């Protein structure tokens, strides 16, 4: 969209689910419109593209429910897509000759090795066909969004769109005349702006409706989940351990004798040139939990040990922990189960997020299937949103399950 309008309606264009994992995104951004080059006829490449006379302009390319996309409408949308390019890259795409596109590419290629006009035309035609595909897919998905909002009881009517439209004009432009001037440069009409806003609002309202349902989670449901999943709320036993690592059994035995005679673990650990266990500070590890180390023999020994008893040397063969250890468990913090009061707030938040994700995936799957089945396309213009679409052999087709 134009100027500050772009940030407000870009979400309307992130329309995934109708063409693999690629998002079809429109950014009607003509903030640099004053520097866009114009053709000999005095119009921008976007306007030249959008106003192009195409064969059979009234031919229906795609139909979703009762709404139809004609060839003339599709050409207009391609013109709007051209306007999203930065000025230096805007190229008019006017079939079947593509003369403006060929001329632009010929100049940009320089004069050293200039490709033939037939090769340039092939490039222009390929770009045009890609634009056809993307714009058709975007239009189809826009219709799906509008119908999806209706299904969820959050219809987006003219009044809502008009309110959004007026707010954006007031925030981003000095006058409607300034806004209209930018529309003229891009070739966009007020109807185009309204439809993009309608699609944006539809997506917003669908997501909000699904989120409201998730937020209806009751305290009884939270408590029920808590009772049904006791293992998720257990605080494991933790131990404070004084420990020293040594390279050989003999050195470990010597350290054990010294500690038994009164030397502190801190002195022994600080005097060692060997890297000491993870989390240890001056020979002390606080709140050690089982599986904190990838050292099964050492951990097994620590968590079987009695408090205030000197143990070692204990050998650990894991590469990162290879060595001999002397340790003494100083404090045992018993494991316990958290109370519902402790976890209620965080549990409610996580359950709402889980329900929202489940509901949006479930709705999206049904919504796409329903409207894909009601999307009919001309045999020459079948894209992934059309009923009966089959991906090309070897093509990777994946839809974002969370995209509305």
N, C-alpha and C positions, 0 to 999 in steps of 0.2 A: 504494500500500500504506500501511500505517499507521505513523505516526511514523518512526523510523529505518528501518523496513522499506521505506519509499518509495524512498530513495536506492539501496537494494540491488536492487530489482526493477524500477525504471523502465525499464531496458533491455529488459525483456520486452515492453514495450508499444510500442516504436518499431518498428512492423511496417509497413514500406513495401512497395510493389510490388503491392498489391492494391487500388489506388484512385488511380491517377495519382501525382502527385508529392507528395501530401499524406501525411504520416505519421499513422497511427492510434496515438495515444499514450494509455495509461492511467496515471494517477497515483492510486493508491489512497491518498490522503493524508487521513486523518481526524484529524490532530493537533489540530484545532480542534473536535473532536466534542462536547466538553462545552458548546459554545455554540450548537450546531445547534438550531434551533427544532423543536419537536415539534407534531404535529397534535393534534386533539381526542382521538384514539385513543391518544395517548401514545407515538407512534413518530416517528422522523425521516422526512423526505421520501425519503431513500434506501431505508429499510426499507419504507416505504409503497409505493414504486414496485416494489421487488423482490418484495414479497409479493402484489402485485396479482393478482387472478384474471383471467386473460385467456381469451378463447375458444379452445378447442382447445389446451390447454397441451401435449399430447403430440404435436401436429403437428410433423413434421420440417421445419425451415426450410432446413437445409443439411446436407450429408453430405460428409465428407472421408475417403476410404477406408472403414474400418469404424466411424468415429466420427460421431455425429449430434448436431446442435444442434436442440433442440426450442423451441417457442414459449415454454414455461414457463422454460426455461433462458435464453433471450434476454431475457425480461422481467427475470429476476434480474440479468443482466449490465447492463441499463440502470439498475437500481437502484444497482449499484456505481458506474456512471459518474456518477450524480447525486451520490454521496458525494464525488466528486473536486472538486466546486465548493466555493467558499468558502461558509461557512454562510449568509450573507445572500442568496446566489443559488441555494440549493438549492430546487428546486421538484419536488414529486411529479408524476410522469407516469404517470397511471393511466387507461388507456383503458377504455371508449369515451367516458365522460363528461368526463374531465379536470377534474372539479369543483375539486380542490385547486389545480391549476395555474391555473384561471380565477380563483379567489378570490385567490390570491397576486398575480396580475398586476393584478387590479382594484384591490387596495390599493396596489400600487406605482405605478400610473398616476395616483393622486391623485383628487381630486373635481372638478377644474375642467372637464375634458373627458374623460369616461370612455367608452372604446370599448364597443360592445355585447358581450354575452357571446358572441355568435356569432363576432365577430371575434377575441376572446380565445381562443376554442376553436380557431379556425383556427391561431392562433399556437402554441398548445400542441400541436396535432396535428402541425404542421410540425416542431416541436422533437422530438417523439416519433419521427417517421419518420426524421429525421436520426440520432437515437440508435440506432434499429434498424439502420440501414445501417452505422454505424460499429462497433457492437458485433458485428454479424455478420461484417464484414470482419476485425475483430481476432481473433475466434475462429477463422476460417478460416486466417488467417496463423499463428496459434499452432499449429494442427494441422500446417501445412506445416513449421514449424520442428522440431517433434517428429519428424516423418517424415524430414526432411532430416538430422537428427543420426543417425538409424538408418542412412540410406544411406551416411554417411561412417564408419560403424563406431564412433560415439561415443554410443551409446544412453544416455539419461538415465533411470535407474531410480529406484525409490522410495527406495532407500538414499541415493543422492546428494541427492535433494530433502530427505529427512529431515535429513541432516547440515546442509545450508544453512539449513533452517528452525530447527533448534536453535541454530545459531551466531547467527542474527539475533535470536532471542528473548533469548539470553544477553547480547548486546551492547546491545540497545535497551530492555529492559524489566526491571523489578525482579522480576517474576514472570509466570508464564503467565496468572494471573488478570487482571493489568493488560492484557495483550495481548488476552485473550478479551473483556474489557469493550469495548475499542475495536472489535473485530470486531462485537460486538453492535450498536453504534451505527451502523456503516456498513452492516450487513447482510451482510458478507462472512463466508464460512465457511472452515474450515480447508482444505476441498477447493479453494476458490477460490485460497487462498494457495499451495497446493501446485502447482496447475496453472500459475499465473503463474511460480513458481520453475522449474518444469519447462521452460517456454518460454524463460525467461531462460537457463538452463543449456544448453539446446539451441542457442540462438544463439551463446553463448560457445564451446561445444565445436565447433560447425561452423567458426567463424572460426579457432579454434586448430588444428583439423585441417588446414585449408587452409594456414595459416601454417607448420605443421610441414613440410608437403610442400615449400613454397617454400624453407625454411631448409636443405633437404637438398641445396642447390646445392653442387657439388663444385669443387675447385680447378682441375680440368681444364676445366670449363665456363667458369669465369672467364677462364682463359688463352685458351681458344678464342674467346671474345667479343673479348678484347683484340686478338688477331691478326686477326680478321675486320673490325675497325672502326678501322683505324689513324688515320684523320682525326680521330676523337673525342679523341685523346690528344696532340694537337700543341699545343705552346706556341708561339704566333706570335712573329715577330720584334718586338722593342720598341726604341724609340729615345729617347734623351735629347736634347731639342732646346731651344736658346735661341731665343726668338722674341719679336717685338714686332709689335703690330697698330697700323696708322695709318689715318686716314680717307681720305687722298688719296695718289696716287702720288708727288706731290712731297715730301710729308712723309716717306714711306717711304724715298725716295731719299736724303733728308737724313740720316735715322737710319742708313742703311746706310753713308754716308760717315763719320759720326761713330764708328760701331762699328769700321770699318776703320782709323780713326785711333787707336783705343785705348779708346774709351768702352765701358763694359760694357753688356750687354743689360739687366742689372738696373737700372742708372741710367736707361736709355732707357724701360724699361717702367714704372718707378715714377713717372717724370716725365710720362707720358702721362695725359690725362684720359679717354681712351677705354677702354672695357672690354676687358681683355686675354683671350686665349684660355682656354678651360676647362682646368682642372688646372694652369695656369701660376702659379708663385710666384716673384715678382721676376724675371720673364722666362725662367724655366726650367720645362720640362715633362719630368718623368721617366717612363720606361717607357710612352711613348706607343705604343699598338697601332693597327694599321690599322682604320679604321671607328670609332675612338673619337669622331671628329668627323663631323658631317653636312656635310662640306665637301670634296667630291671633288677639286677642283682643288688645294687646299692640301695635302691628304693625299697626293695623287699626287706632288706636288713634294717633299714631305718624305721620302717613302719611296723616291724615286729619287735623292735627293741623296747626295753623297759626304761622308764625315766631315771636319770642320774646314774646310769651304768655306762662305763667306758667300754666301747666296742672297737674291734679291729685287730689286726689289719683285715679289711674286707676288699677283695679284688673285684674290679669291674672291667670287663673286657670290651665294652663298646668303644669304638674308635675315639669318639669325642670325649669320652670319660675314662679312657684307659688309665689305670693306675691302681694304687692301694690307698685305702681310706681308713682313718681313725675318726670316730665320732662319738658324741654323747647327746642323747635327747634331753633337753632341759625342761620343756613344757609341752604338754599335750592338750590341744584345744579340741574337745569332743565334737564330732559331727552332730548336726541337728537338722530338723526340718523347719523351714521358714513358716511363719504364720500367714494366714490369708490377709491379715491387716498389713503385714509388711510388704506383700507383693501385689495387693489389689490394684493399685494405680498403674504400675508398670504392666501387669498382666492384662488389665483392661485395654491399655494402649496397644499391646501386641496382638490381642485377639481382634480388636477393631481393624488393625492393618491386615491381619490374616483374612478376615471376613471380606474386607474390601477387595483385596487381591483376588480372592476366590470368586466373588460376585462379578467383578469386572471381566475376568477371564470367561466366566460362564456366559454372561450377557453378550460379550463380544463374539464368542463362537456362534451363538444362536443368531445374533443380529446379522453377522456377515453371511451366514448360510441362507437366511431368509431373503435378504435383499440381493445377494448374488443370483439366487434363483429367479428373481424378478427383474434382473438387469439383462436386457436384450440388446445385442449389438449387431451392426451390419457385418456381414461375413468378411469384408475387407478391413474392418476396424475392430477386431477382437483383442481386448486387453484382459489382464488377469481378473478384473472385476466382473467380466461378462459371464453369463451362464454358459456352461459348456466349454469354458476355456481350458485348454490343456497346455501345460508348460512345454517348451521345446525340449527335445531329447537331451538329457544331460544337464538341463538347467536346474539351478538350486532355487526352490520356491519355499520361502519361509515367511510366516506372518508373525508380527509382534502381537502376542496374546493380550497385551495391556493397552494397545493403541485403539482409541475411539476415533 
